[in-house]
């Protein structure tokens, strides 16, 4: 079985490498000059990452596919999400 080349994968990996190269400098500048704590920096980094993933999921249609797949029986998934939200530690 031969591997298939996927341009979307190359684009995603390239974007991740670019973002990773920039985030260290941006975080260092913000921590030094803005007076924020490291906890705030982690929180805002996760929020930004979540927004990026949400935009990509909506843009590619994967969010809609996931919702329609699990919409007929949402109870187990909402229960799992609720329990994870209340206690995110393993």
Buried (B, 14 or more C-beta within 10 A) or exposed (E): EEEEEEEEEEEEEEEEEEEEEEBEEEBEEBBEEEEBEEEEBEEEEEEEEEEEEEEEBEEEEEBEEEEEEEEEEEEEEEEEEEEEEEEEEE
